[in-house]
Each structure stands twice: as structure tokens, then as C-alpha cells.
Amino acid sequence: MRRRSRLYAVLPDTETVPARRTYSYLGPAGTFTEAALAQVPEARDQIWRPVRNVGEALADVVEGRSDAAMIAIENSVDGGVSTAQDALATVPGLRIVGEYLVPVNFVLVGRPGATLADVSLIAAHPVAYGQCLGWLSRNVPAHAHLPAESNVASALGVLDGTSAADAAIAAPGIVAHHDLTVLAENIGDNPNAVTRFVLVSRTVAPAPPTGADKTSLIVELPEDHPGALLELLEQFATRGINLSLLASRPIGDALGRYRFVIDADGHVLDERMADALLGLRRFSPKVIFLGSYARADRAIVRYPPRYGDDVFVEARDWLRGLLSGEPEA
């Protein structure tokens, strides 16, 4: 008698392991950017790709080497990060999908066995050095500064002896990755300093509104004339939208030509925000929508009742009724 083969013996294995996602960040390990990426739940146990600069991080996303990139966009002490803002204005096909806040505090590190008394030359990125200058002036008054491309690079140079510096300013997380001695902690002059990071992916549809959202845009003025900036701002003011960031950056094609980096409270799916974007589109020769995403602080956006979604919907229905000849109630 002919035996019948069992079904499970001939069916292919349909179980597949989900592909791991790749995230680019300003490396190497131990940077504030790495600390920001650690806040992203979906990035845990995935591939983290360290890069050397913002341009490389965004190129990874556009060219498909990474699914998303974490970049610094704003600092509470120094303001906007111009390299990131300019890159987002000029690299197409990107979308901000989340924001994350990292408290900025610094440590002074040296080789194993070093002490604060040994320090005379300190390596640091100029921005970090400027944020620690008060503490250094009080505690290491005779020191000199050796500028570095990054704080991690400065610390590694001290560790391996390739730098002439005795110590380096770095993020606290560096000691988890390298055998460095912490000579001093919390050396930043501003204890409330915070850096805002954004997670950037390829263009995708915005996530649904949460009620605690932010919309990021880059807008160019149509021409230089009295009141041009006021006309731009009126697109938001007349719809009850608060701006949490308004920064100007030169377009670069001529003197006096600027684009504006804008963070507005609310979501593009909110009626008032959508109406504002339509107004901007009519007004500006170039509007770049960078994304609507949940605020890092999860603060609910408040606005007067006259700017509620139902008010905008009722106004449109009223106009349609006028155009269709319906009698007014």
C-alpha cells in the first residue's frame, strides 16, 4: 500500500525573523547623541551605527543604510544647531518622527591614575569648553584649551596618548565605554542645560495626534519688504498657534535672504494647523514640512475654544451653505 506523505513534511518553513533596524548617531559610544538614542524604545536591541557628523547621519537615512538617525537640533544654552537646521532645509526626503531631551552635564576625565592637580592642558569641543569655562577658571585657573572635533575624540586622545592634553571634557557616559579616570563631575556652568534631539526617518505619514504634539517647518519669505516676517507670523497668530522656536538661517544665494526654522505647538491633523499650513503655502515660495510628532515633555497643547477643530469645520460648512444657496439658520 502506498504511504501518504505527511503535510508538515512538505510545507516550507514560513516563520521569519524580523529584520533588525539600523539607527545612525553621532559617535563613537559615549556621546550625548547616544544617550538620546537610548531613550527610543524601538531602537533597543537594534543596530546602532556611529557616524562622524550630521551630514553623514542623514545621508545614511536617505541612501538606505539606516532606518533613522538621531541628531541634535537645539541647545538651551547655545540655541539652534545650525548644521542640523541647514541640512534639514537642503536634504529632501526626510521627516522628523520624534524628539528627545538630554540634560547636558560634563565630566573632566584623564588617564588612569591622573589627578586634578596634574591638569594644565584640556582638550574639548569649543562649545563644551565654553559651557564649562566658569568652573575651569575657578578650579583649574592656569589651564590652556586644546580645541577638538568632538568631546569623545578629545577623551580618547588623552587615553591613548595621541593628544598632548592632560584631561578632556566629555559626557558622563564615556566612562561606561573607556577606562578613564573622572577628575571632576558636573563641571558645566549651567545646571539646567538641555539639548533637544530629533529622530529623523525617510518621509512617512505623520503619526496620529496625541494632544501633546509639535510641528516643525522651514519657511522662506517671498521677498524682502516691510512687514514680510509679520505676514508669516500672522499665519499662526490668527489661528491661535504658539511658536516654541523661530530661528533664521541664511539661504545662501544672496545677502539678506533668509529661511525660518519654526516649531509650532500642535499637529498637522489639527484643523487650525492645517489651515495655517495652507496659508503658508499661499504666502511662501518654499515651505518644508519636517513633521508632526509627540513633544518630548508630553505637555498638552492648550488653546482658546475659538480655535477648536469644530469651529473650523463649522465655518467651512457655513461657507459651503452660502455657495450652494442654502438659507441661513
C-alpha positions in Angstrom: 0.0 0.0 0.0 1.3 3.4 -1.0 2.1 5.6 2.1 0.9 9.2 2.0 3.4 11.8 3.0 2.6 14.0 6.0 1.6 17.5 5.2 4.0 19.2 7.5 6.9 17.3 5.9 6.4 19.0 2.6 5.4 22.6 3.6 8.2 25.2 3.6 9.1 26.9 6.9 7.0 30.1 6.9 8.5 31.5 10.2 10.8 34.5 9.6 12.9 36.5 11.9 12.1 40.3 11.7 15.0 42.2 10.2 16.9 44.4 12.7 16.6 48.1 12.2 19.6 50.4 11.9 20.0 53.8 13.6 22.7 56.3 12.9 24.0 58.6 15.6 26.9 60.9 16.2 29.6 58.6 17.7 31.6 57.0 18.9 30.0 55.4 22.0 29.6 57.7 25.0 28.2 60.8 23.3 25.0 62.8 24.3 23.5 61.6 21.0 23.9 58.0 22.1 22.1 58.9 25.3 19.3 60.4 23.3 19.0 57.2 21.1 18.9 55.1 24.3 15.5 56.8 25.0 13.9 55.3 21.9 12.1 52.1 22.9 12.0 50.7 19.3 15.8 51.2 18.9 16.7 48.9 21.8 18.5 45.7 20.7 18.8 47.0 17.2 21.9 48.1 15.2 23.4 51.4 16.2 25.7 52.9 13.6 28.1 55.6 14.8 28.9 58.3 12.3 31.1 61.4 12.3 28.7 64.2 11.6 25.1 65.2 10.9 25.5 65.1 7.1 26.7 61.5 7.3 23.8 60.5 9.6 21.2 62.0 7.3 22.8 60.5 4.2 22.6 57.1 5.8 18.8 57.6 6.0 18.3 58.9 2.5 20.5 56.3 0.9 19.0 53.4 2.9 21.9 52.4 5.1 19.9 53.3 8.2 16.2 53.4 9.0 16.5 56.6 11.1 19.1 58.9 12.5 19.3 60.8 15.8 20.7 64.4 15.6 20.9 67.3 17.9 18.7 70.2 16.8 18.7 72.8 19.7 20.5 73.6 22.9 19.1 75.6 25.7 22.3 77.5 26.1 23.6 78.0 22.6 20.3 77.9 20.6 19.7 76.1 17.4 22.3 73.7 15.9 22.9 75.4 12.6 24.5 72.4 10.8 21.4 70.3 11.6 18.9 73.0 10.6 20.7 73.7 7.3 20.9 70.0 6.5 17.2 69.5 7.1 16.5 72.5 4.8 18.5 71.2 1.9 18.3 67.4 2.1 15.0 66.2 0.6 13.0 63.1 1.7 13.3 63.4 5.5 10.8 63.5 8.2 11.1 64.1 12.0 9.3 61.3 13.8 10.2 62.1 17.5 12.1 64.4 19.9 14.1 63.6 23.0 15.7 65.8 25.7 19.0 65.1 27.2 20.3 67.0 30.2 23.8 68.4 29.4 26.3 67.9 32.2 30.0 67.3 31.7 32.9 65.5 33.4 36.6 66.2 33.3 38.4 62.9 32.6 42.1 61.9 32.4 44.3 58.8 32.1 44.1 56.2 34.9 45.9 57.5 38.0 45.7 61.2 37.0 44.6 63.8 39.4 43.1 67.3 39.0 46.5 68.8 40.1 48.1 67.2 37.0 45.9 69.2 34.6 47.4 72.0 32.6 46.1 71.4 29.0 42.4 70.5 28.5 41.0 69.1 25.2 37.4 69.8 24.4 35.0 70.8 21.6 34.7 74.6 21.7 31.0 74.5 22.6 31.6 72.2 25.5 34.6 74.2 26.6 32.5 77.4 26.6 29.8 75.8 28.7 32.4 74.8 31.4 34.7 77.9 31.3 33.4 79.3 34.6 34.1 76.1 36.5 37.5 75.7 34.8 38.5 79.2 35.6 37.7 78.7 39.3 39.2 75.2 39.7 42.0 75.0 37.1 42.8 78.7 36.6 46.2 78.1 34.9 44.9 75.7 32.2 45.1 76.1 28.4 42.5 74.8 25.9 43.2 72.4 23.1 40.2 72.5 20.6 38.9 69.2 19.4 36.4 68.0 16.8 34.4 66.1 19.4 34.4 65.5 23.1 34.8 61.8 22.7 37.7 62.2 20.3 39.4 64.5 22.8 39.0 62.0 25.6 40.2 59.1 23.5 43.2 61.2 22.5 44.1 61.7 26.2 43.6 58.0 26.9 45.8 56.6 24.1 48.4 59.4 24.3 47.9 60.8 20.8 46.8 64.1 22.4 49.1 66.5 24.2 46.3 67.3 26.7 46.3 66.1 30.3 42.5 66.0 30.5 39.4 66.2 28.4 35.8 67.4 28.8 33.3 64.7 28.0 29.8 63.4 28.5 29.4 61.3 31.7 28.5 58.2 29.6 32.0 57.9 28.2 33.3 56.1 31.4 31.0 53.2 30.7 32.9 52.5 27.5 36.5 53.6 28.2 39.0 53.2 31.1 39.2 56.9 32.0 39.5 58.5 35.4 36.9 61.0 36.4 38.7 64.1 37.7 35.6 66.1 38.4 31.9 65.8 37.9 29.1 68.3 37.0 31.6 70.9 35.7 29.0 72.7 33.4 28.2 76.3 34.3 24.5 75.9 33.7 22.9 73.1 35.7 19.7 73.4 33.7 21.3 73.0 30.3 19.4 70.6 28.0 19.9 69.5 24.4 17.0 68.7 22.2 17.4 65.8 19.7 15.2 64.7 16.9 14.8 61.2 15.3 14.7 61.6 11.5 13.5 58.9 9.1 12.6 58.9 5.4 9.3 60.6 4.5 6.4 58.8 6.2 2.8 59.8 7.1 2.6 61.6 10.5 1.7 59.5 13.5 -1.8 60.3 14.9 -2.1 63.3 17.2 -1.6 62.8 20.9 -2.8 66.2 22.1 0.8 67.0 23.1 2.4 67.5 19.7 4.7 69.7 17.8 5.0 70.6 14.1 8.4 71.5 12.6 8.7 73.6 9.4 11.2 75.6 7.4 9.7 78.6 5.6 11.2 81.1 3.2 10.0 84.7 2.8 8.7 85.5 -0.6 10.6 88.8 -0.8 12.3 91.4 1.4 9.8 94.1 2.2 8.5 95.8 5.3 6.2 93.5 7.2 7.2 90.3 5.4 8.1 88.5 8.6 4.9 89.8 10.3 2.8 88.3 7.4 4.5 85.0 8.0 3.8 85.1 11.8 0.2 86.1 11.2 -0.4 82.7 9.6 0.0 81.3 13.1 -1.2 84.1 15.3 -4.6 84.4 13.6 -5.2 80.7 14.2 -4.1 80.6 17.9 -0.9 78.7 17.3 2.0 79.2 19.6 5.6 79.0 18.3 8.2 77.4 20.5 11.0 78.1 18.1 11.6 80.7 15.5 15.2 80.9 14.1 16.6 82.5 11.0 19.2 80.9 8.7 20.7 82.4 5.6 19.6 80.7 2.4 23.0 81.4 0.9 22.1 82.6 -2.6 22.3 86.3 -1.8 22.8 88.7 1.1 19.6 89.4 3.1 17.9 86.2 2.1 16.7 84.1 5.0 14.7 81.0 5.7 13.0 80.5 9.1 13.1 77.3 11.2 9.8 77.0 13.1 8.4 74.7 15.8 4.7 75.2 16.3 2.5 73.8 19.0 0.1 71.3 17.6 -0.3 68.6 14.9 -0.8 68.9 11.1 -4.1 67.0 11.5 -5.4 69.7 13.8 -7.7 71.9 11.8 -6.0 75.1 12.9 -2.6 73.8 12.0 -3.7 72.5 8.6 -5.3 75.9 7.9 -2.0 77.7 8.9 0.0 75.5 6.6 -2.4 76.3 3.7 -1.9 80.0 4.5 1.9 79.5 4.5 1.7 77.6 1.2 -0.1 80.5 -0.5 2.3 83.0 1.1 5.8 81.4 0.8 7.7 80.2 -2.3 9.0 77.3 -0.3 7.5 75.5 2.7 9.3 72.4 4.0 7.1 70.2 6.3 9.6 68.4 8.6 7.0 66.5 10.6 4.3 66.4 13.4 5.3 64.4 16.4 4.8 63.9 20.1 6.5 66.5 22.3 9.3 65.2 24.5 7.8 66.8 27.6 4.4 65.4 26.8 2.8 68.8 27.7 -0.7 69.1 26.4 -1.2 71.9 23.9 -3.8 74.4 25.2 -5.6 76.9 23.1 -8.7 79.1 23.3 -12.1 77.4 22.4 -12.5 79.7 19.3 -9.6 77.8 17.7 -11.0 74.3 18.2 -11.4 71.9 15.3 -15.2 72.1 15.4 -15.1 75.9 14.9 -13.1 75.5 11.7 -15.4 72.7 10.5 -18.5 74.8 11.2 -17.0 77.8 9.4 -16.3 75.7 6.3 -19.8 74.2 6.4 -21.3 77.7 6.7 -19.4 78.9 3.6 -20.5 75.8 1.6 -24.0 76.6 2.5 -23.7 80.1 1.3 -22.2 78.9 -2.1 -24.9 76.3 -2.5 -27.8 78.8 -1.8 -28.9 77.3 1.4 -30.9 79.7 3.6 -29.0 80.8 6.7 -30.4 79.5 10.0 
